[in-house]
Amino acid sequence: MILKSCRNCFLILIFLSSPHLQGEDKIDIWKDNSNKKIDTPDGTGSISEEKKNSIDLNLPQKIETNQKINVQENFSKTSIDSKIFGIHDPADFNFNLNMWSNTKAEDVRSILKRLKKIKLSNTSNEILEGVLFSFSYPPNGMEEKEFVNLKINWLIDNNRVELIEDFLKQNKEFEGKSRAVQFLVDDNIAQANIKKGCDKIEFIDSTIKDAYLEKFKIYCLIFNKKKPQAQLLLDLLREQKQSDKFFDDKINFLLGISSQTSEKINEKNLLNFYLSSITINNFNYEPTTKTKKEIWKYLNAANLIKLDDITDNEKLKKLELAANEGQIDIQIIFNIYKQMPFNLNTLINAKNVYQTLDEIEARSLIYQKFLLSEDLNVKLEYLFLLEELFNQKDIEKIYSKFVNNVLKEIGLENIPEKFKETAESRVAKRKEDKIGKVKYNDKVLHQSNILKYYLESESEKKIQKEINKVIKKISKNRKYFYSAKDLALINSLMKDGFEIPSNLDFKELTSKYEIPKNLFQLIENEQSAFLALKIVEILGEDEPYQLDPESIYFITSLLNDTDLIKFRNKVLISALPQRI
């Protein structure tokens, strides 16, 4: 059985406002990563001498948004307390503001720490997000500051850009706000797609005030040739003492106020690094193992990762490690391998010669031999030899992604028999959520037309008739065995108010299934939110349909007992239907 988060202000606001942007639009920004060039004000990827002084700017635009959220809490709607943070109305999931009041802080910390180590399935993620981001008071023994930090940390760690935008829109001031804003700005810069980010920056709620964000807005004004407005916002930022020497220097240079700028590369944050990269002539930066992840990402997206000397093995080793950690595109490594110089004799005798070479040269030689081989058997032989060389140096992640793509391109059906088993074991089995068409089968209760209530919103009247018809038909088959999946469906139907024929003794059928005591105690202690997190932990990487029938029964029973019907329906829809 599987049991598997001033002065001049009024004048400036009037000056900066634009009527057509007023509204409550959901923030949906910074999602395009197709641009692989550095976006600069002139579109060239660098600042030219002629254009330093020719940047023209227009008016910036802002919108006003309502920062309050209403929650139905068994009484009329009311504004959320300023110390409560979230995205969802708890009533949407049958929670309430006190959903964590009976749960100890340490229990919440521990389970979130465990969940962080699991690559959660889509269903697991959906349940977790519903629980963690419902407006509520913090768990027993946890301060609001820590609770909101848990939420923000989870969002950042899981790269949940849209949810961070929603969180910022619905919560005015909270611990970790600056980190959340900087993450959004950096996410855009790291894709080297400043144009897209600047196009969307205007839709950030005007009540969100953050120095990092304001700096990015100023640069965007310059990027969009709006010089007067950039100068205006820069003056305001300086007046509020939120600017700094480095930023002033770069913006003055970009505005054409000064003709020179510092040649020093600033790595304090990604915005500073980006400004360094577009203002320094012949920008050249050599990343190290200490280079921040977001800088690696930007270097990769902006095609700034170069190896001028392909015989520089030490630098190439650093790039290999970065590729192995997912910081740069693995194709950069293979492109370098392809450029490594070998004479014809060495290439012809690669199988014997590679053992006498440096590890990087050996991988490069075998890779080139793989590319030059025309016979499929020979090609695959070098492909798997290359695997051994990668595994020897603990950089197998580079190889696994590469070989996966190669084998898919060849096609498993075309792999010669002697390599087929190895090839099949190397191809990653992606857990895709391709939901096939439902095939109803009235000979099996949990696959019958009764499921149309959950899958197609069939009327209750029709479903009651189906229940009576299907159970009557099944009852005539004395060999029919009511599975745990059947019982999960019956239990849910009873919870939803349907009548089950009296000849079906549900209590007797479920007597052999005992819900684990530790989970049942959570129901008794009214810890529905924590129970939902435990169910996320049980599901883990699996979708419900991948669990054994007993686990499906336990999970749906627990969700029924705690009235978490939305989550239960997600489990039922995944676990029960027969699909083709």
C-alpha positions as CSV (number, residue, x, y, z in Angstrom):
1,M,0.0,0.0,0.0
2,I,1.4,3.4,-1.0
3,L,1.2,6.2,1.5
4,K,3.1,8.2,-0.2
5,S,3.9,30.8,0.2
6,C,7.1,63.3,-0.1
7,R,7.5,66.1,-1.6
8,N,6.4,66.7,-5.2
9,C,4.7,63.3,-5.1
10,F,1.2,64.6,-5.9
11,L,2.5,66.5,-8.9
12,I,4.5,63.5,-10.1
13,L,1.5,61.2,-9.8
14,I,-0.7,63.5,-11.9
15,F,2.1,63.8,-14.4
16,L,2.7,60.1,-14.6
17,S,-0.9,58.8,-14.7
18,S,-2.7,57.6,-17.8
19,P,-6.5,57.0,-17.7
20,H,-6.6,54.0,-20.1
21,L,-4.5,51.9,-17.7
22,Q,-6.8,52.3,-14.7
23,G,-8.3,49.0,-13.7
24,E,-8.1,45.7,-11.9
25,D,-6.2,43.7,-14.5
26,K,-4.4,40.6,-13.3
27,I,-0.7,41.0,-13.5
28,D,0.6,38.6,-16.1
29,I,4.1,39.8,-16.8
30,W,7.6,38.8,-17.8
31,K,7.0,35.4,-19.3
32,D,8.8,35.6,-22.7
33,N,12.2,34.0,-23.1
34,S,12.5,33.8,-26.8
35,N,14.9,36.8,-27.2
36,K,18.5,35.7,-27.0
37,K,20.1,39.2,-27.5
38,I,20.8,41.8,-24.8
39,D,18.0,44.3,-24.9
40,T,19.4,47.8,-24.9
41,P,17.8,51.2,-25.6
42,D,19.0,51.2,-29.2
43,G,18.3,47.5,-29.8
44,T,21.9,46.7,-30.8
45,G,22.9,44.9,-27.7
46,S,25.4,47.6,-26.7
47,I,25.4,51.4,-26.2
48,S,26.9,53.3,-29.2
49,E,28.6,56.6,-28.8
50,E,26.2,58.4,-31.2
51,K,23.2,57.3,-29.2
52,K,24.4,58.1,-25.7
53,N,23.0,61.6,-25.9
54,S,20.0,60.9,-28.2
55,I,17.6,59.1,-25.9
56,D,14.2,60.6,-25.9
57,L,11.5,59.7,-23.3
58,N,7.8,60.1,-22.9
59,L,5.4,59.9,-19.9
60,P,5.4,56.7,-17.8
61,Q,2.0,55.2,-16.9
62,K,0.7,53.7,-13.7
63,I,-2.5,52.1,-12.6
64,E,-4.3,52.1,-9.3
65,T,-5.5,48.8,-7.9
66,N,-7.5,47.8,-4.9
67,Q,-5.3,46.0,-2.4
68,K,-8.2,44.5,-0.3
69,I,-9.6,41.0,-0.7
70,N,-12.9,39.9,0.6
71,V,-13.5,36.6,2.3
72,Q,-16.8,34.8,3.0
73,E,-16.4,33.6,6.6
74,N,-20.0,32.5,7.5
75,F,-20.8,36.1,7.7
76,S,-21.0,39.1,5.4
77,K,-17.9,39.9,3.4
78,T,-15.2,41.9,5.2
79,S,-11.8,43.2,4.5
80,I,-8.9,40.9,5.4
81,D,-6.9,41.9,8.5
82,S,-3.6,43.5,7.6
83,K,-1.7,40.8,9.3
84,I,-3.2,38.0,7.2
85,F,-1.6,37.2,3.9
86,G,-2.6,35.1,1.0
87,I,-4.1,34.8,-2.5
88,H,-7.2,32.6,-2.2
89,D,-10.4,33.0,-0.2
90,P,-10.3,30.2,2.3
91,A,-14.0,29.5,1.9
92,D,-13.3,28.5,-1.7
93,F,-11.8,25.3,-0.3
94,N,-14.0,25.0,2.8
95,F,-11.3,26.4,5.0
96,N,-11.6,29.4,7.4
97,L,-9.2,32.0,8.8
98,N,-8.4,29.8,11.8
99,M,-7.5,26.8,9.6
100,W,-4.1,26.5,11.3
101,S,-5.1,27.4,14.9
102,N,-4.9,23.7,16.1
103,T,-1.6,23.0,14.3
104,K,1.8,23.5,15.9
105,A,4.3,25.7,14.1
106,E,7.0,23.1,14.2
107,D,4.7,20.6,12.4
108,V,4.1,23.0,9.5
109,R,7.9,23.9,9.3
110,S,8.8,20.2,9.2
111,I,6.3,19.1,6.5
112,L,7.1,22.0,4.2
113,K,10.8,21.2,4.6
114,R,10.1,17.6,3.5
115,L,7.9,18.7,0.7
116,K,10.6,21.0,-0.6
117,K,12.7,17.8,-1.3
118,I,10.0,16.3,-3.5
119,K,9.2,17.1,-7.1
120,L,5.5,17.3,-6.6
121,S,3.0,16.2,-9.2
122,N,0.5,18.7,-10.6
123,T,-2.3,17.5,-8.3
124,S,0.0,17.7,-5.3
125,N,1.0,21.2,-6.3
126,E,-2.6,22.3,-6.8
127,I,-3.6,21.1,-3.3
128,L,-0.6,22.6,-1.7
129,E,-1.1,26.0,-3.3
130,G,-4.8,26.0,-2.2
131,V,-3.8,25.3,1.3
132,L,-0.7,27.4,1.7
133,F,-2.0,30.5,-0.1
134,S,-5.5,30.7,1.5
135,F,-5.8,33.8,3.7
136,S,-5.5,32.6,7.3
137,Y,-3.9,33.3,10.6
138,P,-0.6,31.5,11.2
139,P,-0.2,28.2,13.0
140,N,0.0,28.0,16.8
141,G,3.4,29.4,17.9
142,M,4.3,31.0,14.6
143,E,4.6,34.8,14.1
144,E,3.0,36.4,11.0
145,K,6.4,37.4,9.8
146,E,7.6,33.8,9.7
147,F,4.4,32.6,8.1
148,V,4.4,35.0,5.2
149,N,8.2,34.3,4.7
150,L,7.3,30.6,4.4
151,K,4.9,31.5,1.6
152,I,7.3,33.8,-0.2
153,N,10.2,31.4,0.1
154,W,8.1,28.6,-1.5
155,L,7.0,30.8,-4.4
156,I,10.6,31.9,-5.1
157,D,12.0,28.4,-4.7
158,N,9.4,27.0,-7.1
159,N,9.7,29.9,-9.6
160,R,6.0,30.6,-9.3
161,V,6.0,33.9,-11.2
162,E,2.3,34.3,-11.7
163,L,1.5,33.5,-8.1
164,I,4.1,36.0,-6.9
165,E,2.4,38.6,-9.0
166,D,-1.0,37.7,-7.5
167,F,0.4,37.8,-4.0
168,L,1.9,41.3,-4.6
169,K,-1.4,42.5,-6.0
170,Q,-3.5,41.3,-3.1
171,N,-1.1,42.1,-0.2
172,K,0.1,45.6,0.5
173,E,3.0,45.4,3.0
174,F,4.5,42.1,4.1
175,E,7.8,40.6,5.2
176,G,9.8,39.6,2.2
177,K,8.1,42.0,-0.2
178,S,11.4,43.3,-1.5
179,R,12.7,39.8,-2.2
180,A,9.5,39.0,-4.1
181,V,9.7,42.2,-6.2
182,Q,13.4,41.7,-7.0
183,F,12.7,38.1,-8.0
184,L,10.1,39.2,-10.6
185,V,12.5,41.9,-11.9
186,D,15.4,39.4,-12.1
187,D,13.3,36.8,-13.7
188,N,12.8,39.2,-16.6
189,I,16.3,40.4,-16.8
190,A,17.7,36.9,-16.6
191,Q,15.9,36.1,-19.8
192,A,17.7,39.0,-21.6
193,N,14.3,40.2,-22.7
194,I,14.1,43.7,-21.3
195,K,11.6,44.9,-24.0
196,K,8.9,42.4,-22.8
197,G,9.5,43.3,-19.2
198,C,9.4,47.0,-19.9
199,D,6.2,46.7,-21.9
200,K,4.5,45.0,-19.0
201,I,6.1,47.0,-16.1
202,E,3.3,49.6,-16.3
203,F,0.8,47.0,-15.1
204,I,2.5,46.6,-11.8
205,D,0.2,48.1,-9.2
206,S,1.2,51.7,-8.4
207,T,0.9,51.0,-4.7
208,I,3.8,48.5,-4.8
209,K,6.7,50.7,-3.8
210,D,10.2,49.1,-3.8
211,A,13.6,50.7,-4.6
212,Y,14.7,47.9,-6.8
213,L,11.5,48.0,-8.8
214,E,11.7,51.8,-9.1
215,K,15.2,51.5,-10.5
216,F,14.1,49.0,-13.1
217,K,11.2,51.4,-14.0
218,I,13.7,54.2,-14.5
219,Y,15.9,52.0,-16.8
220,C,12.7,51.0,-18.7
221,L,11.9,54.6,-19.4
222,I,15.4,55.1,-20.8
223,F,15.0,51.9,-22.8
224,N,11.7,53.2,-24.2
225,K,13.3,56.6,-25.0
226,K,11.4,58.6,-22.3
227,K,14.2,60.8,-21.0
228,P,12.3,63.5,-19.1
229,Q,10.3,61.0,-17.1
230,A,13.4,58.9,-16.3
231,Q,15.1,62.0,-15.0
232,L,12.0,62.9,-12.9
233,L,11.8,59.5,-11.3
234,L,15.5,59.4,-10.7
235,D,15.3,62.8,-8.9
236,L,12.5,61.5,-6.7
237,L,14.4,58.3,-5.9
238,R,17.4,60.4,-4.9
239,E,15.3,62.7,-2.8
240,Q,14.0,59.6,-0.9
241,K,17.6,58.4,-0.5
242,Q,16.9,55.1,-2.3
243,S,19.4,55.5,-5.1
244,D,23.1,54.8,-4.9
245,K,26.4,55.8,-6.5
246,F,26.6,52.9,-8.9
247,F,23.0,53.4,-10.2
248,D,23.4,57.2,-10.5
249,D,26.6,56.7,-12.5
250,K,25.0,54.2,-15.0
251,I,21.8,56.2,-15.4
252,N,23.6,59.5,-15.9
253,F,25.7,57.8,-18.6
254,L,22.6,56.3,-20.3
255,L,20.9,59.7,-20.1
256,G,23.9,61.3,-21.7
257,I,24.5,63.6,-18.7
258,S,28.0,62.1,-18.3
259,S,30.2,60.8,-21.1
260,Q,32.1,58.2,-19.0
261,T,31.1,55.5,-16.7
262,S,32.8,53.0,-14.4
263,E,34.4,50.0,-16.0
264,K,33.9,47.9,-12.9
265,I,31.4,45.0,-13.1
266,N,29.0,45.2,-10.3
267,E,27.6,41.8,-9.2
268,K,25.6,43.0,-6.1
269,N,22.4,42.2,-7.9
270,L,21.3,41.3,-11.4
271,L,20.1,44.7,-12.3
272,N,23.6,46.1,-11.5
273,F,25.2,43.3,-13.5
274,Y,22.9,44.0,-16.5
275,L,23.7,47.7,-16.4
276,S,27.4,46.8,-16.3
277,S,27.1,44.5,-19.3
278,I,25.4,47.1,-21.5
279,T,27.6,50.1,-20.6
280,I,31.1,48.6,-20.6
281,N,32.9,48.5,-23.9
282,N,34.0,45.0,-24.8
283,F,32.3,43.5,-21.8
284,N,34.0,40.4,-20.7
285,Y,33.0,38.5,-17.6
286,E,34.3,35.1,-16.4
287,P,31.8,33.4,-14.1
288,T,32.9,31.2,-11.3
289,T,31.3,28.6,-9.0
290,K,30.3,31.5,-6.7
291,T,28.5,33.3,-9.5
292,K,24.8,33.8,-8.6
293,K,22.3,31.6,-10.4
294,E,20.4,34.5,-11.9
295,I,23.7,35.9,-13.4
296,W,24.4,32.5,-15.0
297,K,20.9,32.5,-16.4
298,Y,21.3,36.0,-17.9
299,L,24.8,35.2,-19.3
300,N,23.3,32.1,-21.0
301,A,20.2,33.9,-22.4
302,A,22.3,36.9,-23.6
303,N,24.9,34.7,-25.3
304,L,27.6,36.2,-23.1
305,I,29.2,32.8,-22.2
306,K,32.3,32.5,-24.4
307,L,35.4,30.5,-24.4
308,D,38.0,32.5,-26.4
309,D,40.6,29.8,-25.8
310,I,39.0,26.4,-26.3
311,T,42.2,24.8,-24.9
312,D,41.5,26.5,-21.5
313,N,40.5,23.3,-19.8
314,E,40.1,25.0,-16.3
315,K,37.6,27.4,-17.6
316,L,35.8,24.7,-19.6
317,K,35.6,22.6,-16.4
318,K,33.8,25.5,-14.7
319,L,31.3,25.7,-17.6
320,E,30.7,21.9,-17.5
321,L,29.9,22.2,-13.8
322,A,27.5,25.1,-14.5
323,A,25.8,23.1,-17.2
324,N,25.5,20.1,-14.9
325,E,23.8,22.3,-12.4
326,G,21.4,23.6,-15.0
327,Q,22.8,27.1,-14.9
328,I,23.7,27.3,-18.6
329,D,22.5,25.5,-21.7
330,I,24.2,22.1,-22.1
331,Q,24.5,22.8,-25.9
332,I,27.2,25.4,-25.1
333,I,29.4,22.5,-23.8
334,F,28.9,20.4,-26.8
335,N,29.5,23.3,-29.2
336,I,32.9,23.8,-27.4
337,Y,33.6,20.0,-27.7
338,K,32.9,20.3,-31.4
339,Q,35.5,23.0,-31.8
340,M,38.4,21.1,-30.1
341,P,41.1,20.6,-32.7
342,F,42.2,17.0,-33.6
343,N,44.1,15.7,-36.5
344,L,42.7,13.1,-38.9
345,N,44.8,10.3,-37.5
346,T,43.5,10.9,-34.0
347,L,39.9,11.0,-35.1
348,I,40.4,7.7,-37.1
349,N,41.9,6.0,-34.0
350,A,39.6,7.7,-31.4
351,K,38.6,4.5,-29.7
352,N,42.2,3.8,-28.7
353,V,43.6,7.3,-28.5
354,Y,41.0,8.8,-26.1
355,Q,42.4,7.0,-23.1
356,T,45.7,8.8,-23.4
357,L,44.1,12.3,-23.4
358,D,43.1,14.7,-20.8
359,E,39.5,14.1,-19.6
360,I,38.0,17.1,-21.4
361,E,39.9,16.3,-24.6
362,A,38.7,12.7,-24.3
363,R,35.1,13.7,-24.1
364,S,35.5,16.1,-27.0
365,L,37.2,13.4,-29.2
366,I,34.5,10.8,-28.5
367,Y,31.8,13.4,-29.1
368,Q,33.3,14.4,-32.5
369,K,33.6,10.7,-33.4
370,F,30.0,10.2,-32.5
371,L,29.0,13.1,-34.8
372,L,31.2,11.8,-37.7
373,S,29.9,8.2,-37.5
374,E,27.3,7.3,-40.1
375,D,26.6,3.7,-39.2
376,L,24.0,3.6,-36.4
377,N,25.6,0.8,-34.5
378,V,28.9,2.7,-34.4
379,K,27.2,5.9,-33.6
380,L,25.4,4.3,-30.6
381,E,28.6,2.7,-29.4
382,Y,30.3,6.1,-29.1
383,L,27.2,7.6,-27.6
384,F,27.3,5.1,-24.7
385,L,31.1,5.4,-24.4
386,L,30.6,9.1,-23.9
387,E,28.2,8.3,-21.1
388,E,31.0,6.4,-19.2
389,L,33.3,9.4,-19.6
390,F,30.7,11.8,-18.1
391,N,29.8,9.4,-15.3
392,Q,33.5,9.2,-14.3
393,K,33.6,12.9,-13.4
394,D,30.1,13.2,-11.8
395,I,28.7,15.5,-14.5
396,E,26.3,12.9,-15.8
397,K,23.4,15.4,-15.8
398,I,24.9,17.0,-18.9
399,Y,25.0,13.6,-20.6
400,S,21.5,12.4,-19.5
401,K,19.8,15.4,-21.1
402,F,21.9,15.1,-24.2
403,V,21.5,11.3,-24.7
404,N,17.8,11.6,-24.0
405,N,17.4,14.1,-26.9
406,V,19.6,12.0,-29.2
407,L,17.7,8.7,-28.6
408,K,14.4,10.4,-29.1
409,E,15.6,11.9,-32.4
410,I,16.8,8.5,-33.6
411,G,13.5,6.9,-32.3
412,L,13.5,3.9,-30.0
413,E,11.9,1.8,-32.7
414,N,15.0,2.3,-34.9
415,I,17.5,1.3,-32.2
416,P,19.4,-2.0,-33.0
417,E,18.4,-4.9,-30.7
418,K,21.8,-5.1,-28.9
419,F,21.4,-1.4,-27.8
420,K,17.6,-1.4,-27.3
421,E,17.5,-2.3,-23.6
422,T,20.2,0.3,-22.8
423,A,18.5,2.9,-24.8
424,E,15.1,2.3,-23.3
425,S,16.6,2.6,-19.8
426,R,18.2,5.9,-20.7
427,V,15.2,7.7,-22.1
428,A,13.5,9.7,-19.4
429,K,10.0,8.5,-18.7
430,R,8.3,11.9,-18.3
431,K,5.2,11.9,-16.2
432,E,3.0,13.8,-18.7
433,D,-0.5,14.7,-17.7
434,K,-2.0,13.7,-21.0
435,I,-5.6,12.8,-20.0
436,G,-7.2,10.5,-22.5
437,K,-10.8,10.3,-23.4
438,V,-13.0,8.6,-20.7
439,K,-14.4,5.2,-21.6
440,Y,-17.4,4.5,-19.4
441,N,-18.0,0.9,-18.3
442,D,-21.1,0.0,-16.4
443,K,-19.7,-3.4,-15.5
444,V,-17.3,-1.7,-13.1
445,L,-18.8,0.7,-10.6
446,H,-15.9,3.2,-10.4
447,Q,-15.8,3.3,-14.3
448,S,-19.5,3.6,-14.8
449,N,-21.7,6.5,-16.1
450,I,-22.0,7.6,-12.5
451,L,-18.7,9.4,-12.9
452,K,-20.4,11.9,-15.3
453,Y,-21.5,13.7,-12.1
454,Y,-17.8,14.6,-11.5
455,L,-16.6,14.7,-15.1
456,E,-19.5,16.3,-17.0
457,S,-21.6,17.9,-14.3
458,E,-24.5,15.7,-15.0
459,S,-27.7,16.5,-13.1
460,E,-28.3,14.9,-9.7
461,K,-31.5,13.4,-10.8
462,K,-29.9,11.6,-13.7
463,I,-27.0,10.4,-11.6
464,Q,-29.3,9.0,-8.9
465,K,-31.0,6.9,-11.6
466,E,-27.6,5.8,-12.8
467,I,-26.6,4.8,-9.3
468,N,-29.7,2.7,-8.9
469,K,-29.3,1.1,-12.3
470,V,-25.6,0.3,-12.1
471,I,-25.7,-1.1,-8.6
472,K,-28.7,-3.2,-9.4
473,K,-26.9,-4.6,-12.4
474,I,-23.7,-5.3,-10.5
475,S,-25.6,-6.9,-7.6
476,K,-26.8,-9.7,-10.0
477,N,-23.2,-10.7,-10.6
478,R,-22.4,-12.7,-7.5
479,K,-18.7,-12.8,-8.4
480,Y,-18.4,-9.0,-8.5
481,F,-15.8,-7.7,-6.0
482,Y,-16.3,-4.1,-4.7
483,S,-12.8,-2.7,-5.0
484,A,-11.3,0.1,-2.9
485,K,-11.9,2.4,-5.9
486,D,-15.6,1.5,-5.9
487,L,-15.8,2.3,-2.2
488,A,-14.0,5.6,-2.8
489,L,-16.8,6.5,-5.3
490,I,-19.6,5.3,-3.1
491,N,-18.3,7.2,0.0
492,S,-18.1,10.4,-2.1
493,L,-21.6,9.9,-3.5
494,M,-23.0,9.5,0.0
495,K,-21.1,12.6,1.1
496,D,-22.7,14.5,-1.8
497,G,-26.2,13.5,-0.7
498,F,-27.0,10.6,-3.0
499,E,-28.9,7.6,-1.8
500,I,-27.2,4.2,-2.1
501,P,-29.5,1.1,-2.5
502,S,-30.0,-0.6,0.8
503,N,-28.8,-4.0,-0.6
504,L,-25.3,-2.5,-0.6
505,D,-23.8,-2.7,2.9
506,F,-21.2,0.1,2.7
507,K,-20.2,-0.3,6.4
508,E,-19.5,-4.0,5.9
509,L,-17.6,-3.5,2.7
510,T,-15.3,-0.9,4.3
511,S,-14.7,-2.8,7.6
512,K,-11.4,-4.2,6.4
513,Y,-10.0,-0.8,5.5
514,E,-8.6,1.1,8.5
515,I,-7.5,4.7,8.1
516,P,-4.2,5.3,9.8
517,K,-4.7,6.6,13.3
518,N,-2.3,9.5,13.0
519,L,-4.3,10.8,10.0
520,F,-7.7,10.2,11.7
521,Q,-6.5,12.1,14.8
522,L,-6.0,15.2,12.6
523,I,-9.7,15.1,11.7
524,E,-10.6,14.8,15.4
525,N,-8.3,17.7,16.2
526,E,-9.9,19.8,13.4
527,Q,-6.6,20.2,11.6
528,S,-8.0,20.1,8.1
529,A,-5.3,22.4,6.6
530,F,-2.5,20.2,8.0
531,L,-4.3,17.1,6.9
532,A,-4.3,18.5,3.4
533,L,-0.6,18.9,3.5
534,K,-0.2,15.4,4.7
535,I,-2.2,14.2,1.7
536,V,0.2,16.3,-0.5
537,E,3.0,14.4,1.1
538,I,1.3,11.0,0.5
539,L,0.7,11.9,-3.2
540,G,4.2,13.3,-3.6
541,E,5.5,12.9,-7.2
542,D,2.5,10.7,-8.1
543,E,-0.8,11.7,-9.7
544,P,-3.8,10.0,-8.0
545,Y,-4.2,7.4,-10.8
546,Q,-0.7,6.1,-10.0
547,L,-1.6,5.2,-6.4
548,D,-2.9,1.8,-5.3
549,P,-6.6,1.5,-4.7
550,E,-6.4,1.4,-0.9
551,S,-4.5,4.7,-0.8
552,I,-7.1,6.3,-3.1
553,Y,-9.8,5.2,-0.7
554,F,-8.0,6.5,2.3
555,I,-7.3,9.9,0.7
556,T,-10.9,10.4,-0.6
557,S,-12.3,9.3,2.8
558,L,-10.1,11.8,4.7
559,L,-11.1,14.6,2.3
560,N,-14.7,13.7,2.6
561,D,-14.5,13.7,6.4
562,T,-12.9,17.2,6.4
563,D,-15.3,18.6,3.7
564,L,-12.4,19.3,1.4
565,I,-14.6,18.5,-1.6
566,K,-12.6,20.4,-4.3
567,F,-9.5,18.5,-3.5
568,R,-11.4,15.3,-3.3
569,N,-12.9,15.8,-6.8
570,K,-9.4,16.4,-8.2
571,V,-8.4,13.0,-6.8
572,L,-11.6,11.2,-8.1
573,I,-11.3,12.6,-11.6
574,S,-7.7,11.5,-11.8
575,A,-7.9,8.1,-10.1
576,L,-11.2,6.5,-11.1
577,P,-12.0,6.8,-14.8
578,Q,-10.8,4.4,-17.4
579,R,-9.2,6.4,-20.2
580,I,-8.2,5.5,-23.7
